[in-house]
Amino acid sequence: MKYIIYADEAWTHSQPLYRYHRFFGGILSSENSFDDLECEVKKLKKQHNYKKEIKWSNLSARDISFYTELLELVGTFLCKEDHTKYRQMFMDRSYQYTGVNAPDLDSQFKIYYQFLKHIFGLEFSDANSEFLFKLDNHSSYLHKERLREFISSISNDRVKISIEFIESKTSIPLQICDLLMGAAGYYGNKVDWDLLPGKKRRSKNQIMKSEFGKGVYNLLRNIDARFRGRKAFNWFETTGVDGCISNRYHHKMRIWKFIPNGHEKDVSWEDDAFGKNTVRKK
């Protein structure tokens, strides 16, 4: 069986620093399933006369009806076929890395490497499976060459793995990855409580984005409950394997909080250090 994995990263360098950061997201399915998804999304875009790229930063009150219906399409897509899976990885500043700091590009590559190698549990897939990673083309030439070498190193006689770089502007699955990662970062970090200068209340746009983020959370939680049983789902904790390590591949949905081997706890980043309605930033 041949599968495609669309994967993207949200690697921000801007201030302020948020607790949950360095998000990675990926969707695995068959080519036919992705073709069906793209066809349905294009129909929806035409119905709403939506001509912009689908991405978290483009979410607005004007287009909320389109994005709400899009989320329903994504939910249907994720549930329709057993082989379709969603994965998300992120880092948490309450776990501070204590090792030797590397240049930012090297650090980015090493964490991306961990994501691609482990997040889908491909070593537990059926024999003779083939997986094609389709990644955003925005990476530097050096970064892409290193990723190609890495993908080649993990491909073997049992599982064939290859890689292709594409433009996110023309890829609906990559754009959906961006939307889901953006929702996670906004909702988890309570960015809606990052009040605008001179304001004492959240703006309508901030409330709208928070509610949409909650909608994404509820969608993923309900899908997880449907396929994994009444297990506790946490958008910001690693999903358990339910007693079987092969579930790293077989689970419909998995979250991975990436914690470096060398780290120390920084309680100043934990929720108890912030107020109830306070943005998680410094």
Backbone as CSV, one residue per row, in Angstrom:
resi,resn,N_x,N_y,N_z,CA_x,CA_y,CA_z,C_x,C_y,C_z
1,MET,0.846,-1.198,0.000,0.000,0.000,0.000,0.884,1.252,0.000
2,LYS,0.494,2.230,-0.798,1.229,3.480,-0.882,0.479,4.588,-0.149
3,TYR,1.224,5.366,0.624,0.625,6.458,1.389,1.410,7.746,1.171
4,ILE,0.731,8.851,1.407,1.377,10.166,1.379,1.269,10.775,2.767
5,ILE,2.333,11.433,3.198,2.322,12.165,4.464,2.636,13.630,4.170
6,TYR,1.658,14.493,4.368,1.891,15.930,4.280,2.298,16.416,5.667
7,ALA,3.441,17.073,5.762,3.930,17.520,7.068,4.488,18.936,6.963
8,ASP,4.285,19.710,8.026,4.744,21.095,8.041,5.179,21.466,9.448
9,GLU,5.831,22.604,9.551,6.330,23.085,10.830,5.926,24.539,11.022
10,ALA,5.790,24.928,12.272,5.539,26.332,12.609,6.640,26.738,13.568
11,TRP,7.731,27.213,13.015,8.948,27.506,13.776,9.104,29.007,13.868
12,THR,8.590,29.588,14.927,8.588,31.043,15.044,9.796,31.537,15.842
13,HIS,10.295,32.689,15.449,11.451,33.294,16.116,11.102,34.609,16.803
14,SER,9.857,35.038,16.658,9.484,36.370,17.119,9.217,36.414,18.613
15,GLN,9.306,37.614,19.149,8.931,37.878,20.539,7.434,38.201,20.566
16,PRO,6.712,37.913,21.638,7.217,37.312,22.874,7.389,35.797,22.740
17,LEU,7.971,35.196,23.771,8.114,33.757,23.811,6.864,33.148,24.434
18,TYR,6.292,32.167,23.751,5.117,31.476,24.276,5.511,30.124,24.865
19,ARG,4.704,29.670,25.836,5.015,28.400,26.493,5.067,27.249,25.489
20,TYR,4.023,27.074,24.707,3.973,25.994,23.722,4.451,26.548,22.387
21,HIS,5.448,25.914,21.803,6.073,26.487,20.611,6.657,25.363,19.750
22,ARG,7.248,25.743,18.632,7.861,24.803,17.690,6.907,23.657,17.357
23,PHE,5.805,24.000,16.744,4.788,23.012,16.388,5.135,22.325,15.065
24,PHE,4.839,21.032,15.019,4.970,20.240,13.801,3.657,19.470,13.628
25,GLY,3.153,19.407,12.410,1.912,18.688,12.168,1.999,17.861,10.905
26,GLY,1.288,16.730,10.876,1.319,15.873,9.699,0.050,15.061,9.542
27,ILE,-0.329,14.825,8.291,-1.502,14.016,7.961,-1.066,12.897,7.027
28,LEU,-1.441,11.666,7.353,-1.137,10.491,6.544,-2.424,9.942,5.943
29,SER,-2.397,9.649,4.646,-3.541,9.010,3.999,-3.116,8.526,2.616
30,SER,-4.065,8.000,1.862,-3.780,7.549,0.502,-3.920,8.717,-0.468
31,GLU,-3.348,8.563,-1.644,-3.438,9.620,-2.656,-4.887,9.881,-3.039
32,ASN,-5.680,8.814,-3.185,-7.091,8.981,-3.550,-7.862,9.756,-2.488
33,SER,-7.573,9.458,-1.219,-8.260,10.162,-0.133,-7.912,11.640,-0.136
34,PHE,-6.637,11.949,-0.365,-6.230,13.354,-0.429,-6.854,14.051,-1.641
35,ASP,-6.953,13.340,-2.757,-7.585,13.926,-3.944,-9.049,14.274,-3.652
36,ASP,-9.742,13.373,-2.959,-11.143,13.630,-2.594,-11.250,14.842,-1.671
37,LEU,-10.320,14.942,-0.705,-10.323,16.077,0.213,-10.129,17.381,-0.547
38,GLU,-9.150,17.421,-1.432,-8.884,18.644,-2.183,-10.082,19.037,-3.033
39,CYS,-10.748,18.052,-3.616,-11.929,18.329,-4.437,-13.041,18.968,-3.592
40,GLU,-13.282,18.423,-2.399,-14.326,18.950,-1.518,-13.980,20.351,-1.020
41,VAL,-12.727,20.576,-0.700,-12.317,21.893,-0.207,-12.426,22.940,-1.309
42,LYS,-12.049,22.570,-2.522,-12.167,23.515,-3.647,-13.625,23.893,-3.895
43,LYS,-14.533,22.925,-3.757,-15.961,23.218,-3.891,-16.403,24.208,-2.813
44,LEU,-15.931,23.968,-1.596,-16.305,24.838,-0.480,-15.754,26.251,-0.685
45,LYS,-14.532,26.353,-1.166,-13.941,27.666,-1.432,-14.758,28.431,-2.476
46,LYS,-15.209,27.706,-3.483,-16.013,28.344,-4.532,-17.354,28.811,-3.981
47,GLN,-17.972,27.998,-3.124,-19.263,28.364,-2.530,-19.159,29.644,-1.712
48,HIS,-18.031,29.794,-1.022,-17.847,30.958,-0.147,-17.037,32.075,-0.818
49,ASN,-16.678,31.858,-2.087,-15.854,32.833,-2.800,-14.582,33.155,-2.011
50,TYR,-14.015,32.105,-1.440,-12.786,32.267,-0.648,-11.594,32.016,-1.572
51,LYS,-10.771,33.035,-1.777,-9.682,32.944,-2.743,-8.297,32.996,-2.104
52,LYS,-8.247,33.186,-0.803,-6.954,33.257,-0.129,-6.436,31.875,0.232
53,GLU,-5.185,31.842,0.653,-4.596,30.597,1.138,-5.218,30.247,2.488
54,ILE,-5.467,28.971,2.710,-5.990,28.518,3.997,-4.839,28.494,4.990
55,LYS,-4.940,29.291,6.021,-3.896,29.299,7.055,-4.422,30.036,8.279
56,TRP,-3.810,29.746,9.416,-4.277,30.322,10.668,-4.261,31.849,10.626
57,SER,-3.224,32.425,10.076,-3.113,33.891,10.071,-4.173,34.547,9.186
58,ASN,-4.827,33.791,8.309,-5.878,34.339,7.452,-7.276,34.171,8.040
59,LEU,-7.368,33.512,9.193,-8.670,33.332,9.833,-9.213,34.687,10.292
60,SER,-10.424,35.006,9.871,-11.031,36.286,10.235,-12.531,36.108,10.418
61,ALA,-13.159,37.083,11.063,-14.602,37.029,11.272,-15.347,37.003,9.940
62,ARG,-14.798,37.671,8.957,-15.430,37.712,7.629,-15.532,36.315,7.016
63,ASP,-14.546,35.478,7.287,-14.483,34.159,6.646,-14.772,33.019,7.613
64,ILE,-15.321,33.320,8.782,-15.495,32.286,9.799,-16.449,31.183,9.344
65,SER,-17.446,31.513,8.533,-18.373,30.484,8.039,-17.637,29.474,7.168
66,PHE,-16.755,29.983,6.316,-15.956,29.091,5.476,-15.083,28.183,6.333
67,TYR,-14.380,28.765,7.299,-13.465,27.975,8.131,-14.218,26.975,9.013
68,THR,-15.400,27.332,9.459,-16.195,26.407,10.274,-16.616,25.191,9.450
69,GLU,-17.062,25.437,8.225,-17.442,24.322,7.357,-16.214,23.525,6.934
70,LEU,-15.098,24.209,6.749,-13.853,23.514,6.417,-13.476,22.541,7.531
71,LEU,-13.624,22.973,8.769,-13.295,22.113,9.902,-14.167,20.856,9.896
72,GLU,-15.418,20.998,9.531,-16.303,19.833,9.425,-15.803,18.881,8.342
73,LEU,-15.341,19.431,7.220,-14.783,18.599,6.148,-13.544,17.850,6.623
74,VAL,-12.696,18.532,7.361,-11.478,17.902,7.879,-11.839,16.748,8.810
75,GLY,-12.825,16.966,9.673,-13.260,15.906,10.580,-13.771,14.696,9.824
76,THR,-14.576,14.927,8.793,-15.096,13.826,7.966,-13.963,13.086,7.279
77,PHE,-13.003,13.829,6.760,-11.845,13.235,6.084,-11.034,12.355,7.028
78,LEU,-10.770,12.850,8.235,-9.955,12.093,9.188,-10.640,10.792,9.617
79,CYS,-11.960,10.795,9.640,-12.704,9.625,10.117,-13.062,8.630,9.017
80,LYS,-13.073,9.064,7.773,-13.631,8.255,6.689,-12.867,6.959,6.467
81,GLU,-11.547,7.008,6.425,-10.730,5.828,6.128,-9.872,5.474,7.338
82,ASP,-9.760,4.173,7.614,-8.967,3.727,8.765,-7.505,4.130,8.643
83,HIS,-7.004,4.198,7.418,-5.579,4.486,7.242,-5.240,5.966,7.412
84,THR,-6.234,6.828,7.465,-5.971,8.261,7.614,-5.621,8.584,9.061
85,LYS,-4.535,9.346,9.251,-4.056,9.637,10.611,-3.573,11.085,10.705
86,TYR,-3.687,11.636,11.925,-3.171,12.986,12.179,-2.183,12.939,13.334
87,ARG,-1.082,13.662,13.194,-0.057,13.721,14.232,0.362,15.173,14.475
88,GLN,0.689,15.462,15.729,1.169,16.799,16.082,2.256,16.697,17.150
89,MET,3.308,17.454,16.970,4.396,17.503,17.953,4.671,18.962,18.294
90,PHE,5.111,19.209,19.521,5.412,20.575,19.942,6.407,20.517,21.087
91,MET,6.888,21.668,21.496,7.780,21.761,22.648,7.149,22.650,23.714
92,ASP,7.598,22.451,24.953,7.030,23.126,26.116,8.182,23.788,26.871
93,ARG,8.126,25.122,27.048,9.234,25.837,27.685,9.381,25.516,29.172
94,SER,8.430,24.793,29.749,8.611,24.389,31.145,9.646,23.271,31.265
95,TYR,10.086,22.731,30.103,11.194,21.778,30.056,12.343,22.453,29.318
96,GLN,13.282,22.991,30.078,14.364,23.757,29.496,15.550,22.857,29.142
97,TYR,16.009,22.966,27.892,17.142,22.168,27.414,18.424,22.606,28.122
98,THR,19.180,21.633,28.620,20.409,21.940,29.371,21.664,21.504,28.627
99,GLY,21.525,21.005,27.419,22.683,20.573,26.646,23.373,21.732,25.957
100,VAL,24.259,21.385,25.036,25.016,22.394,24.295,24.120,22.991,23.210
101,ASN,24.002,24.294,23.207,23.163,24.950,22.208,23.803,24.874,20.832
102,ALA,22.970,24.568,19.837,23.419,24.481,18.450,22.886,25.678,17.679
103,PRO,23.498,25.988,16.530,22.921,27.048,15.679,21.460,26.745,15.398
104,ASP,20.677,27.790,15.192,19.232,27.618,15.092,18.831,26.656,13.972
105,LEU,19.509,26.717,12.827,19.188,25.840,11.716,19.447,24.385,12.086
106,ASP,20.568,24.126,12.772,20.881,22.763,13.196,19.850,22.260,14.199
107,SER,19.469,23.117,15.129,18.460,22.743,16.118,17.141,22.427,15.443
108,GLN,16.755,23.260,14.489,15.512,23.053,13.758,15.532,21.716,13.022
109,PHE,16.655,21.425,12.364,16.768,20.171,11.622,16.675,18.966,12.544
110,LYS,17.382,19.010,13.673,17.401,17.862,14.590,16.015,17.560,15.145
111,ILE,15.250,18.604,15.440,13.903,18.376,15.975,12.966,17.903,14.870
112,TYR,13.105,18.467,13.681,12.315,18.003,12.534,12.630,16.528,12.247
113,TYR,13.896,16.185,12.359,14.345,14.798,12.196,13.603,13.874,13.158
114,GLN,13.502,14.267,14.420,12.798,13.460,15.421,11.321,13.309,15.045
115,PHE,10.736,14.407,14.593,9.326,14.378,14.198,9.088,13.389,13.059
116,LEU,9.851,13.520,11.980,9.649,12.666,10.818,9.952,11.204,11.123
117,LYS,10.951,10.959,11.940,11.369,9.586,12.224,10.384,8.851,13.127
118,HIS,9.834,9.558,14.122,9.091,8.857,15.175,7.586,9.108,15.213
119,ILE,7.110,10.253,14.737,5.734,10.646,15.041,4.691,9.701,14.453
120,PHE,4.965,9.105,13.291,3.978,8.221,12.674,4.214,6.749,12.988
121,GLY,5.309,6.424,13.688,5.561,5.028,14.031,5.625,4.123,12.818
122,LEU,6.275,4.567,11.752,6.267,3.831,10.484,6.893,2.442,10.604
123,GLU,7.738,2.255,11.599,8.342,0.929,11.781,7.313,-0.124,12.166
124,PHE,6.126,0.304,12.576,5.058,-0.632,12.957,3.988,-0.775,11.867
125,SER,4.247,-0.209,10.701,3.300,-0.328,9.589,3.433,-1.707,8.944
126,ASP,2.501,-2.010,8.052,2.541,-3.301,7.354,3.774,-3.399,6.462
127,ALA,4.282,-4.617,6.314,5.435,-4.835,5.443,5.100,-4.433,4.013
128,ASN,6.119,-3.925,3.309,6.001,-3.503,1.908,5.173,-2.231,1.730
129,SER,4.948,-1.514,2.815,4.269,-0.217,2.701,5.235,0.815,2.121
130,GLU,4.684,1.779,1.420,5.483,2.875,0.869,4.910,4.204,1.355
131,PHE,5.804,5.081,1.810,5.385,6.382,2.330,6.155,7.490,1.618
132,LEU,5.421,8.475,1.125,6.032,9.641,0.498,5.752,10.863,1.351
133,PHE,6.809,11.438,1.953,6.669,12.681,2.696,6.614,13.843,1.706
134,LYS,5.589,14.683,1.841,5.508,15.910,1.065,5.631,17.081,2.034
135,LEU,6.749,17.793,1.940,7.076,18.854,2.892,7.082,20.206,2.189
136,ASP,6.872,21.246,2.975,6.866,22.607,2.446,8.247,22.952,1.887
137,ASN,8.247,23.619,0.749,9.482,23.929,0.037,10.227,25.137,0.598
138,HIS,9.743,25.709,1.722,10.350,26.951,2.206,11.718,26.749,2.853
139,SER,12.096,25.497,3.160,13.378,25.243,3.820,14.551,25.629,2.918
140,SER,15.695,25.880,3.545,16.898,26.218,2.782,17.390,24.988,2.013
141,TYR,18.258,25.222,1.031,18.812,24.119,0.235,19.539,23.120,1.135
142,LEU,20.332,23.627,2.074,21.080,22.748,2.973,20.125,21.913,3.825
143,HIS,19.098,22.555,4.344,18.111,21.852,5.165,17.451,20.734,4.358
144,LYS,17.070,21.029,3.117,16.406,20.032,2.283,17.327,18.872,1.945
145,GLU,18.591,19.172,1.658,19.533,18.100,1.352,19.747,17.187,2.553
146,ARG,19.820,17.764,3.722,19.998,16.955,4.933,18.763,16.106,5.203
147,LEU,17.592,16.644,4.931,16.368,15.864,5.101,16.301,14.721,4.100
148,ARG,16.742,14.966,2.879,16.773,13.888,1.882,17.698,12.761,2.338
149,GLU,18.869,13.116,2.840,19.809,12.106,3.326,19.217,11.334,4.492
150,PHE,18.538,12.031,5.378,17.939,11.384,6.535,16.846,10.403,6.111
151,ILE,15.956,10.842,5.231,14.865,9.976,4.771,15.431,8.732,4.087
152,SER,16.487,8.917,3.318,17.125,7.776,2.658,17.680,6.787,3.672
153,SER,18.157,7.294,4.801,18.773,6.425,5.810,17.760,5.579,6.576
154,ILE,16.506,6.020,6.670,15.515,5.255,7.432,14.654,4.360,6.547
155,SER,14.791,4.511,5.226,14.095,3.618,4.309,14.827,2.279,4.285
156,ASN,14.087,1.173,4.212,14.716,-0.149,4.220,13.924,-1.132,3.357
157,ASP,14.338,-2.411,3.382,13.674,-3.418,2.545,12.222,-3.634,2.953
158,ARG,11.906,-3.382,4.210,10.555,-3.634,4.705,9.614,-2.474,4.420
159,VAL,10.114,-1.252,4.600,9.302,-0.050,4.398,10.089,0.938,3.538
160,LYS,9.488,1.365,2.445,10.134,2.324,1.558,9.632,3.723,1.880
161,ILE,10.572,4.642,2.115,10.215,6.020,2.484,10.944,6.982,1.548
162,SER,10.220,7.930,0.985,10.815,8.926,0.094,10.307,10.312,0.477
163,ILE,10.850,11.331,-0.180,10.533,12.710,0.202,10.400,13.579,-1.037
164,GLU,9.539,14.577,-0.942,9.310,15.525,-2.030,8.994,16.881,-1.412
165,PHE,9.522,17.936,-2.002,9.257,19.287,-1.505,8.285,19.994,-2.444
166,ILE,7.240,20.568,-1.867,6.183,21.198,-2.656,5.876,22.587,-2.090
167,GLU,5.130,23.369,-2.856,4.739,24.709,-2.432,3.447,24.640,-1.624
168,SER,3.480,25.156,-0.409,2.279,25.122,0.434,1.137,25.949,-0.153
169,LYS,1.472,26.961,-0.958,0.437,27.812,-1.544,-0.495,27.039,-2.462
170,THR,-0.018,25.912,-2.979,-0.836,25.116,-3.889,-1.249,23.779,-3.272
171,SER,-0.963,23.584,-1.999,-1.259,22.304,-1.341,-2.277,22.491,-0.223
172,ILE,-3.494,22.051,-0.437,-4.532,22.168,0.587,-4.190,21.356,1.838
173,PRO,-3.676,20.118,1.735,-3.311,19.374,2.953,-2.265,20.096,3.809
174,LEU,-1.250,20.711,3.176,-0.262,21.462,3.951,-0.898,22.679,4.609
175,GLN,-1.812,23.309,3.919,-2.498,24.471,4.484,-3.355,24.070,5.686
176,ILE,-3.960,22.901,5.618,-4.751,22.410,6.753,-3.843,22.131,7.940
177,CYS,-2.653,21.595,7.680,-1.680,21.392,8.767,-1.377,22.713,9.460
178,ASP,-1.160,23.757,8.670,-0.882,25.084,9.218,-2.039,25.562,10.081
179,LEU,-3.262,25.359,9.616,-4.448,25.806,10.358,-4.555,25.089,11.705
180,LEU,-4.347,23.773,11.715,-4.471,23.002,12.956,-3.361,23.349,13.939
181,MET,-2.143,23.533,13.440,-1.038,23.928,14.327,-1.262,25.324,14.899
182,GLY,-1.729,26.232,14.047,-1.993,27.590,14.503,-3.060,27.625,15.577
183,ALA,-4.100,26.804,15.405,-5.173,26.732,16.399,-4.631,26.215,17.726
184,ALA,-3.749,25.218,17.668,-3.175,24.656,18.896,-2.367,25.698,19.650
185,GLY,-1.500,26.410,18.938,-0.670,27.419,19.589,-1.483,28.554,20.181
186,TYR,-2.492,29.001,19.450,-3.322,30.121,19.912,-4.141,29.713,21.129
187,TYR,-4.796,28.562,21.046,-5.671,28.102,22.123,-4.870,27.702,23.359
188,GLY,-3.800,26.945,23.157,-3.012,26.467,24.293,-2.296,27.574,25.038
189,ASN,-1.832,28.568,24.307,-1.114,29.679,24.931,-2.034,30.813,25.372
190,LYS,-3.330,30.630,25.165,-4.322,31.651,25.524,-3.958,33.021,24.958
191,VAL,-3.602,33.012,23.676,-3.173,34.247,23.025,-4.305,35.266,22.964
192,ASP,-5.542,34.797,23.061,-6.667,35.736,23.038,-6.651,36.683,24.231
193,TRP,-5.926,36.303,25.299,-5.816,37.171,26.476,-4.597,38.090,26.410
194,ASP,-3.936,38.111,25.256,-2.862,39.067,25.034,-3.527,40.356,24.546
195,LEU,-4.037,41.129,25.498,-4.884,42.276,25.171,-4.142,43.329,24.356
196,LEU,-4.869,43.938,23.458,-4.300,44.980,22.623,-3.960,46.202,23.477
197,PRO,-2.964,47.000,23.066,-2.564,48.172,23.852,-3.743,49.079,24.205
198,GLY,-3.863,49.409,25.477,-4.908,50.299,25.944,-6.264,49.648,26.147
199,LYS,-6.365,48.352,25.876,-7.642,47.655,25.999,-7.702,46.836,27.288
200,LYS,-8.890,46.772,27.888,-9.102,45.982,29.094,-9.877,44.700,28.808
201,ARG,-10.362,44.576,27.590,-11.117,43.399,27.207,-10.588,42.835,25.888
202,ARG,-10.868,41.570,25.666,-10.489,40.943,24.409,-11.306,41.526,23.259
203,SER,-10.697,41.590,22.098,-11.417,42.063,20.920,-12.317,40.944,20.391
204,LYS,-13.276,41.300,19.540,-14.159,40.302,18.937,-13.353,39.297,18.124
205,ASN,-12.298,39.771,17.463,-11.456,38.884,16.662,-10.721,37.885,17.549
206,GLN,-10.227,38.337,18.696,-9.540,37.441,19.621,-10.493,36.382,20.164
207,ILE,-11.694,36.777,20.506,-12.690,35.825,21.014,-13.054,34.821,19.927
208,MET,-13.222,35.312,18.698,-13.559,34.436,17.572,-12.473,33.393,17.353
209,LYS,-11.214,33.811,17.392,-10.114,32.869,17.178,-10.021,31.855,18.315
210,SER,-10.264,32.304,19.533,-10.245,31.390,20.666,-11.345,30.336,20.543
211,GLU,-12.522,30.782,20.143,-13.646,29.847,19.985,-13.382,28.866,18.856
212,PHE,-12.757,29.329,17.784,-12.419,28.419,16.692,-11.371,27.406,17.159
213,GLY,-10.369,27.892,17.918,-9.357,26.982,18.457,-9.981,25.918,19.345
214,LYS,-10.948,26.329,20.153,-11.655,25.368,21.002,-12.419,24.367,20.142
215,GLY,-12.954,24.841,19.023,-13.654,23.946,18.107,-12.728,22.891,17.525
216,VAL,-11.503,23.287,17.193,-10.514,22.326,16.700,-10.183,21.309,17.790
217,TYR,-9.968,21.804,19.012,-9.688,20.910,20.143,-10.813,19.894,20.336
218,ASN,-12.054,20.356,20.327,-13.193,19.454,20.523,-13.294,18.433,19.389
219,LEU,-13.003,18.870,18.165,-13.019,17.947,17.033,-12.003,16.825,17.234
220,LEU,-10.763,17.188,17.557,-9.713,16.180,17.742,-10.023,15.278,18.938
221,ARG,-10.540,15.863,20.009,-10.880,15.075,21.202,-11.982,14.066,20.881
222,ASN,-12.993,14.482,20.135,-14.099,13.585,19.804,-13.652,12.465,18.866
223,ILE,-12.778,12.792,17.917,-12.255,11.759,17.021,-11.421,10.756,17.806
224,ASP,-10.599,11.258,18.709,-9.780,10.372,19.536,-10.655,9.448,20.373
225,ALA,-11.727,9.988,20.968,-12.630,9.171,21.786,-13.340,8.125,20.934
226,ARG,-13.693,8.490,19.718,-14.394,7.560,18.824,-13.525,6.364,18.459
227,PHE,-12.250,6.597,18.188,-11.386,5.528,17.696,-10.536,4.875,18.784
228,ARG,-10.363,5.556,19.912,-9.508,5.008,20.966,-10.301,4.657,22.220
229,GLY,-11.610,4.918,22.193,-12.408,4.678,23.384,-12.384,5.898,24.281
230,ARG,-13.005,5.782,25.425,-13.104,6.931,26.334,-11.806,7.167,27.084
231,LYS,-10.758,7.445,26.336,-9.473,7.781,26.917,-9.386,9.297,27.084
232,ALA,-8.580,9.721,28.039,-8.397,11.160,28.232,-7.528,11.716,27.108
233,PHE,-8.038,12.735,26.413,-7.272,13.374,25.350,-6.786,14.731,25.840
234,ASN,-5.503,14.966,25.672,-4.922,16.248,26.061,-4.100,16.761,24.893
235,TRP,-4.474,17.936,24.405,-3.798,18.531,23.253,-2.345,18.852,23.559
236,PHE,-1.993,18.925,24.854,-0.654,19.376,25.223,0.081,18.385,26.112
237,GLU,-0.269,17.102,25.970,0.470,16.021,26.608,0.606,14.879,25.605
238,THR,1.655,14.100,25.749,1.888,12.979,24.846,0.793,11.927,24.996
239,THR,0.278,11.464,23.865,-0.739,10.409,23.867,-0.104,9.082,24.264
240,GLY,-0.729,8.352,25.173,-0.224,7.050,25.581,-0.386,6.016,24.479
241,VAL,0.300,4.882,24.620,0.229,3.823,23.606,-0.796,2.754,23.975
242,ASP,-1.483,2.923,25.109,-2.536,1.992,25.530,-2.034,0.552,25.617
243,GLY,-0.807,0.400,26.127,-0.269,-0.934,26.373,0.339,-1.618,25.172
244,CYS,0.369,-0.964,24.027,0.919,-1.584,22.814,1.693,-0.540,22.017
245,ILE,3.005,-0.703,21.942,3.848,0.312,21.311,3.537,0.495,19.832
246,SER,2.958,-0.537,19.178,2.625,-0.414,17.758,1.511,0.598,17.511
247,ASN,0.848,1.033,18.571,-0.183,2.061,18.427,0.410,3.410,18.030
248,ARG,1.718,3.525,18.108,2.347,4.741,17.585,2.029,4.907,16.106
249,TYR,1.777,3.787,15.439,1.338,3.828,14.041,-0.173,3.694,13.917
250,HIS,-0.772,2.786,14.666,-2.166,2.425,14.443,-3.169,3.445,14.976
251,HIS,-2.805,4.233,15.964,-3.745,5.235,16.469,-4.143,6.212,15.366
252,LYS,-5.413,6.577,15.373,-5.918,7.574,14.428,-5.245,8.932,14.652
253,MET,-5.025,9.262,15.893,-4.509,10.573,16.253,-3.527,10.459,17.412
254,ARG,-2.429,11.187,17.311,-1.459,11.175,18.402,-0.834,12.559,18.570
255,ILE,-0.588,12.904,19.826,0.101,14.141,20.189,1.423,13.760,20.852
256,TRP,2.473,14.511,20.550,3.783,14.234,21.157,4.366,15.535,21.686
257,LYS,4.480,15.616,23.010,5.210,16.724,23.617,6.670,16.327,23.657
258,PHE,7.457,16.945,22.792,8.870,16.574,22.671,9.664,17.189,23.826
259,ILE,10.248,16.327,24.654,11.032,16.765,25.806,12.481,16.339,25.586
260,PRO,13.424,17.269,25.514,14.832,16.907,25.282,15.353,15.982,26.380
261,ASN,16.280,15.112,26.023,16.870,14.210,27.016,17.534,14.983,28.151
262,GLY,18.287,16.016,27.799,18.921,16.855,28.811,18.057,18.076,29.085
263,HIS,17.363,18.077,30.207,16.480,19.207,30.493,16.316,19.373,32.000
264,GLU,15.815,20.515,32.390,15.427,20.760,33.769,14.073,21.462,33.764
265,LYS,13.318,21.232,34.833,11.971,21.792,34.910,12.035,23.268,35.305
266,ASP,11.260,24.058,34.624,11.134,25.485,34.924,9.675,25.764,35.255
267,VAL,9.358,25.775,36.546,7.967,25.901,36.987,7.387,27.273,36.678
268,SER,8.247,28.234,36.355,7.741,29.568,36.035,6.946,29.579,34.734
269,TRP,7.044,28.490,33.952,6.292,28.382,32.711,5.026,27.539,32.876
270,GLU,4.822,26.935,34.026,3.644,26.095,34.220,2.404,26.959,34.456
271,ASP,1.234,26.362,34.266,-0.013,27.123,34.338,-0.212,27.810,35.682
272,ASP,0.254,27.167,36.756,0.066,27.751,38.085,0.787,29.085,38.247
273,ALA,1.778,29.337,37.387,2.524,30.592,37.463,1.795,31.738,36.762
274,PHE,0.733,31.405,36.044,-0.038,32.418,35.332,-1.448,32.512,35.919
275,GLY,-2.097,33.615,35.683,-3.481,33.744,36.100,-4.396,32.922,35.208
276,LYS,-5.640,32.749,35.620,-6.606,31.939,34.865,-6.778,32.458,33.449
277,ASN,-6.990,33.737,33.316,-7.177,34.337,31.998,-5.964,35.189,31.641
278,THR,-4.844,34.520,31.462,-3.584,35.203,31.181,-2.855,34.485,30.055
279,VAL,-2.344,35.253,29.100,-1.586,34.669,28.014,-0.323,34.002,28.562
280,ARG,0.029,32.855,28.011,1.225,32.104,28.443,2.436,32.602,27.659
281,LYS,2.977,33.737,28.087,4.118,34.311,27.381,5.023,35.033,28.360
282,LYS,6.252,35.271,27.912,7.204,36.085,28.669,7.979,36.964,27.707
